[in-house]
Each structure stands twice: as structure tokens, then as C-alpha cells.
Amino acid sequence: MTQSEIKRKRAESILKELIPEALSTLEDEQLKGLFVTDAVCHKGRYDADIYLDKTALTDTEISQIYSKLKKVKSYIQNYCANEEGWFRAPNLTFHFDNLLEEQNRIDKLFKKIEKELKDA
């Protein structure tokens, strides 16, 4: 692993910790309850994709949360920069993560296959 990859991984780890802290300081209950599943910094650490868990959220709630996140994005970036002492925080882009849903679906399929094999 090169030095730049180590710095990128460290920044990703820090963002996964700081973003939930920043969200918890807000007054909005919808944003306080969001769970960060992953953070991926791009080369140079100027941009970062933040993946949020969308379990138990409807499509309308997701669109509301997107609009709220757009409004508080600069606050979250400033919070991260101030807490970590960075001169500039990465530009954050929020996405909802389907990984947990896909993982649960695959687990159900494996259980179904296992049951069918036992019955056969």
C-alpha cells in the first residue's frame, strides 16, 4: 500500500466517524437517525462518496432526506474540517446503499436452497 492510499483510507475512516457525529448535532430527527455504511474518497481526497443505509425508508422519505442533506452538506463538511483540523474537507456526495438489502436477499436465497436440498 502506498502512502497516498494509506492517507485515503485514513480519511475514509475518519469521515465514517465524523459524519454521524455531525448529523447528530442537527435538529432534524430524520437526519439524526441515518447510518453511514461506507465512505469512499477519490484520488486526491477532494471528493468523497458517502453511503447511507436506507433500510426501512420509503421512496418519499429518501427524496426528503436527499433534499435535507443538500441543505446541510456545507455544515457537515465544515464540521469534519474543524474536528479533524483539515484545511479543506472533501466535497461530499450522498448515496443510499443497497448493499444490505442485496445481502439479505442473497441470504434468503441460500436458506431457500438449503431447505430444498434437505427436503430432496
C-alpha positions as CSV (number, residue, x, y, z in Angstrom):
1,M,0.0,0.0,0.0
2,T,1.4,3.4,-1.0
3,Q,1.5,6.4,1.3
4,S,-1.4,8.1,-0.7
5,E,-3.6,5.0,-0.3
6,I,-2.9,5.0,3.4
7,K,-3.9,8.6,3.7
8,R,-7.1,8.0,1.6
9,K,-8.1,5.0,3.8
10,R,-7.5,7.1,6.9
11,A,-9.7,9.9,5.5
12,E,-12.4,7.4,4.7
13,S,-12.3,6.0,8.2
14,I,-12.4,9.5,9.8
15,L,-15.4,10.5,7.6
16,K,-17.3,7.4,8.7
17,E,-16.9,8.5,12.3
18,L,-17.4,12.3,11.9
19,I,-20.4,12.4,9.6
20,P,-22.7,10.6,12.1
21,E,-21.4,13.0,14.8
22,A,-22.2,16.0,12.6
23,L,-25.7,14.6,11.8
24,S,-26.4,14.0,15.5
25,T,-25.8,17.7,16.2
26,L,-28.7,18.7,13.9
27,E,-32.2,19.3,15.0
28,D,-33.8,17.1,12.3
29,E,-34.8,13.6,13.6
30,Q,-34.7,12.1,10.1
31,L,-31.0,13.1,9.6
32,K,-30.1,12.1,13.2
33,G,-31.2,8.5,12.5
34,L,-29.1,8.0,9.4
35,F,-26.4,5.3,9.5
36,V,-23.2,5.7,7.4
37,T,-22.3,2.3,5.8
38,D,-19.3,3.4,3.9
39,A,-17.2,6.4,2.8
40,V,-15.1,6.3,-0.4
41,C,-12.6,9.0,-1.1
42,H,-11.5,9.6,-4.6
43,K,-7.9,10.1,-5.6
44,G,-6.6,13.3,-4.1
45,R,-9.2,13.2,-1.4
46,Y,-11.1,16.2,-2.9
47,D,-14.3,14.3,-3.3
48,A,-15.9,11.6,-1.2
49,D,-19.0,9.4,-1.8
50,I,-20.9,8.7,1.5
51,Y,-23.1,5.7,1.5
52,L,-26.1,5.7,3.9
53,D,-28.3,2.8,5.0
54,K,-31.8,3.0,3.5
55,T,-33.4,0.1,5.4
56,A,-37.0,0.9,6.5
57,L,-37.1,4.1,4.4
58,T,-39.8,4.8,1.8
59,D,-39.0,6.4,-1.6
60,T,-40.6,9.7,-0.4
61,E,-38.5,9.7,2.8
62,I,-35.4,9.1,0.7
63,S,-36.2,12.1,-1.5
64,Q,-36.9,14.3,1.5
65,I,-33.6,13.2,3.1
66,Y,-31.7,13.9,-0.1
67,S,-33.1,17.5,-0.2
68,K,-32.2,18.0,3.5
69,L,-28.7,16.6,3.0
70,K,-28.2,19.1,0.2
71,K,-29.0,21.9,2.6
72,V,-26.7,20.8,5.4
73,K,-23.8,19.5,3.2
74,S,-21.6,22.5,3.8
75,Y,-22.3,22.3,7.5
76,I,-21.2,18.7,7.6
77,Q,-18.1,19.5,5.5
78,N,-17.2,22.4,7.9
79,Y,-17.8,20.2,10.9
80,C,-15.4,17.5,9.5
81,A,-12.8,20.0,8.7
82,N,-12.9,21.7,12.1
83,E,-13.0,18.5,14.1
84,E,-10.0,17.0,12.2
85,G,-8.1,20.2,11.7
86,W,-8.2,19.8,7.9
87,F,-7.7,22.9,5.8
88,R,-10.4,21.6,3.4
89,A,-12.8,18.8,3.8
90,P,-13.7,16.6,0.8
91,N,-16.8,17.5,-1.3
92,L,-19.4,15.1,-0.1
93,T,-21.8,13.3,-2.3
94,F,-24.5,11.2,-0.5
95,H,-25.9,7.9,-1.8
96,F,-28.2,5.4,-0.3
97,D,-26.7,1.9,-0.1
98,N,-28.5,-1.1,-1.4
99,L,-25.8,-3.5,-0.2
100,L,-27.6,-4.6,3.0
101,E,-30.8,-5.3,1.1
102,E,-28.9,-7.3,-1.5
103,Q,-27.1,-9.2,1.2
104,N,-30.3,-10.1,2.9
105,R,-31.9,-11.2,-0.4
106,I,-28.9,-13.4,-1.1
107,D,-29.0,-14.9,2.4
108,K,-32.7,-15.7,1.9
109,L,-31.9,-17.4,-1.4
110,F,-29.2,-19.6,0.3
111,K,-31.6,-20.6,3.1
112,K,-34.2,-21.5,0.5
113,I,-31.7,-23.6,-1.5
114,E,-30.5,-25.3,1.8
115,K,-34.1,-26.1,2.7
116,E,-34.8,-27.5,-0.8
117,L,-31.7,-29.7,-0.6
118,K,-32.7,-31.0,2.8
119,D,-36.3,-31.8,1.6
120,A,-35.0,-33.6,-1.6
